[in-house]
Amino acid sequence: MRLSASTVETVFRRAIVISCPVFLCHRLGAMRSHELKAQIAELHPYEIPAIYSLEVVDVNASYLEWVNQNTL
């Protein structure tokens, strides 16, 4: 079987599972980010979906101000 670049083959509970993971990048404040993660967990078909956040440790101050003003 040929797999595309976006297809992943894994073993889950002794069965081969072929899926197409989605990488979601969003610009939300902490409160909205928690809301988004909760909604993804509720809608996701996996029993335990991989949902995680990456902390931004260095960002342009004017861009951060824009994100805070436009996503809250």
C-alpha positions in Angstrom: 0.0 0.0 0.0 1.3 3.5 -0.9 0.7 6.1 1.7 0.6 9.8 0.9 2.8 12.2 2.8 -0.1 13.2 5.1 -1.2 9.7 5.9 0.1 7.9 9.1 0.0 4.2 9.8 0.0 3.3 13.5 -0.8 0.3 15.6 -3.6 0.8 18.1 -4.9 -2.0 20.2 -3.2 -4.6 18.0 -4.8 -3.3 14.8 -3.2 -1.2 12.1 -4.9 2.2 11.8 -4.4 4.4 8.8 -5.3 8.0 9.4 -4.7 11.5 8.2 -3.6 13.7 11.2 -4.4 17.3 11.1 -2.1 20.0 12.5 -4.0 23.0 13.7 -2.2 26.3 14.3 -4.3 29.0 15.9 -3.9 32.4 17.3 -6.0 32.6 20.4 -5.5 33.8 23.9 -5.3 31.3 26.7 -9.1 31.3 27.5 -10.1 30.8 23.9 -7.4 28.1 23.5 -9.0 26.1 26.4 -12.4 26.4 24.7 -11.0 25.2 21.4 -9.3 22.2 23.0 -12.4 21.2 24.8 -14.5 21.4 21.6 -11.9 19.3 19.7 -11.9 16.7 22.4 -15.7 16.5 22.3 -15.9 16.1 18.6 -12.7 14.0 17.9 -13.4 10.4 17.0 -10.4 9.1 19.0 -10.8 7.9 22.6 -7.7 9.9 23.5 -6.8 12.5 20.9 -3.4 14.2 20.9 -4.3 17.8 21.8 -1.4 20.0 23.0 -0.3 23.6 23.0 3.1 25.1 22.4 4.1 28.0 24.6 5.3 31.1 22.7 8.4 32.3 24.5 9.4 35.1 22.2 7.0 37.2 20.1 6.9 40.6 18.6 5.2 42.9 21.1 3.0 44.7 18.5 1.9 41.3 17.1 1.0 40.0 20.6 -1.0 43.1 21.2 -2.9 42.5 17.9 -3.6 38.9 18.8 -5.0 39.9 22.2 -7.1 42.7 20.7 -8.6 40.5 17.9 -9.1 37.1 19.4 -10.6 37.7 22.9 
